[in-house]
Amino acid sequence: IEAEVQRRKQLIHQSVERKAIISKCYKRKHPEVYILQDSFLAPDFLEIVRYCTSPDAHLHGLLRYIESFSDKRIYRLPVFTEEFCQAFVDELENFEQSDMPKGRPNTMNNYGVLLNELGMDETFITPLREKYLQPITALLYPDLGGACLDSHKAFVVKYSLHEDLDLSSHYDNAEVTLNVSLGKDFTEGNLYFGDFSQDPTPVPKYIEIEHVAAQGLLHRGGQIHGALPIASGERWNLIIWMRSSAIRNQLCPMCNKKPELVEAEGFGDGFTETLEDDVPETVNLCSLW
């Protein structure tokens, strides 16, 4: 356990080093995909965002625009255009084939890209979360800090027959997760969802949801889920773990304890300074009169 703790402590420093090398040396094939533009987003997605930012927006109105599954608060919605997905995957493949240093998304995915190392956090993922996704999550997940998702971890995972085929049952270090299928051509590989915040193995009862190219699934990070094996082809998915410090500062979603914080670079898994430091001083209004 101590060895794993030390390994994880080094991850952020190694990531900073890789990001600096990539920024200096990597030649981008599609530089335009690094800066979020409305033209990358599906017209139906933009319509959903327009509704959610309107003065009279409410949950039941939003549910007319998106597809929901069972009672697990899992929702499917269009996100990107197919043209953007093709260009994005082409850029990711170009990076994978380069000799740049590569950090992997997590201990379960051996193939994929950390998007902050690629230089996409500030210009793509952060505006996507703040401007477009947060109005949606504010209505869908108000109890999970959906209106104040103030950090994220974003990465792309790759599944193919000779690499990672599937993903075992797990839950995410996130309040809300967005999982977008970028393509390419593949068969099978449905996502499955079990219960909320319970032992991820085994999953006795679950529902299967098919991936649809250029569309995304929104779900609670604590929802037990996994990916069934693909049968053919190759699949790339964009995963964004979105976090609310207001929620996780009270209770860590991974250990279910009050977090004891240490300084960290970047988003630091979504925690912020202790709540006591953020509480404003109270004022006795009666004494002012």
ABEGO torsion letter per residue (X at the ends): XAAAAAAAAAAAAAAAAAAAAAAAABBBABAAAABBBAAABBAAAAAAAAAAABAABBAAAAAAABBBBEAAGBBBBBABBAAAAAAAAAAAAAAAABABBBBBABAABABEBBAAAAGAAAAAAAAAAAAAAAAAAAAABAAAGAAABABBBBBBBBBBAABBABBBBBBBBBABBBBBBAOBBBBEGBBBBBBBGBBAOBBABBBBBBBBBGBBBBBBAABBBBBBBBABEBBBBBBBBBBBAAAAAABBAAAGBBBBBBBBBEAGGGBBBBAAAABBBBBBAAAAX
